[in-house]
Amino acid sequence: MIHIYRQKDYDSEINFFHGREWVKRDEIVVKTKEVFGRQYTYAEPSTPGNYAFGGTILHTCNGIFPEFNEPLKLHDRQMDLEGRTQ
């Protein structure tokens, strides 16, 4: 189980994992890309889509998933839905 930390009053249906406090490891993919000459590591849903960082951080503290021992930004904001929910 990977914990998702959000603000207490967080509620946005644009986010892929809306309403869930945790996700299974196989539901997300860790990716790395170069941004302005530096390596940037992030996670996004394994389901193909157009995602951006939506303010969600992934972290696990039990060491079972070493890639999440350090907080990692989750790009789960569905940009295809941006502007449609308002």
C-alpha positions in Angstrom: 0.0 0.0 0.0 1.3 3.5 -0.9 -0.1 6.4 1.1 -1.4 9.5 -0.7 -1.0 12.7 1.3 -3.4 15.6 0.5 -4.7 18.6 2.2 -7.4 17.8 4.8 -10.2 19.5 2.7 -8.8 18.3 -0.7 -11.5 17.3 -3.2 -10.9 17.4 -6.9 -12.4 14.9 -9.3 -9.8 15.9 -11.9 -7.3 13.8 -10.0 -7.1 10.1 -11.1 -7.1 8.7 -7.6 -9.9 11.0 -6.3 -11.3 9.9 -2.9 -8.7 7.2 -2.2 -6.2 7.5 0.6 -4.0 4.7 -0.8 -3.2 3.0 -4.1 -1.7 -0.4 -5.0 1.8 -0.4 -6.2 0.9 -1.7 -9.7 -1.5 1.2 -10.3 1.3 3.7 -10.6 4.6 3.9 -12.6 7.8 5.6 -11.5 9.3 7.7 -14.4 12.4 9.8 -14.8 13.0 12.6 -17.3 15.5 15.4 -17.7 14.2 18.9 -16.9 16.5 21.9 -17.4 19.5 19.6 -17.3 18.6 17.8 -14.1 17.1 14.4 -13.5 13.4 14.6 -12.3 11.7 11.5 -10.8 8.0 11.3 -10.5 5.1 8.9 -10.6 1.9 8.7 -12.6 -1.0 6.3 -13.0 -0.2 3.2 -15.1 -3.3 4.0 -17.2 -2.2 6.1 -20.3 -3.2 9.7 -20.1 -2.1 13.3 -20.1 -1.1 14.0 -16.4 0.4 16.8 -14.4 1.4 17.3 -10.8 -1.8 17.9 -8.8 -0.4 18.4 -5.3 -0.3 14.8 -4.3 2.8 13.2 -2.7 3.5 9.4 -2.5 5.4 7.9 0.4 5.7 4.6 2.2 7.5 4.1 5.5 7.8 0.4 5.8 10.6 -0.1 3.2 8.8 -2.7 1.2 8.7 -0.3 -1.8 12.2 1.3 -1.8 11.2 3.7 -4.7 8.8 5.4 -2.3 10.9 5.7 0.8 11.5 9.3 -0.1 8.4 11.4 -0.9 7.7 11.4 -4.6 5.4 13.7 -6.6 2.4 12.0 -8.2 1.3 13.4 -11.5 -2.3 12.4 -11.4 -4.1 15.6 -12.4 -5.9 14.6 -15.6 -5.2 17.5 -18.0 -7.8 16.2 -20.5 -10.5 17.0 -17.9 -9.0 20.4 -16.9 -11.6 23.1 -17.4 -14.5 20.6 -17.8 -15.3 20.2 -14.1 -16.0 23.9 -13.5 
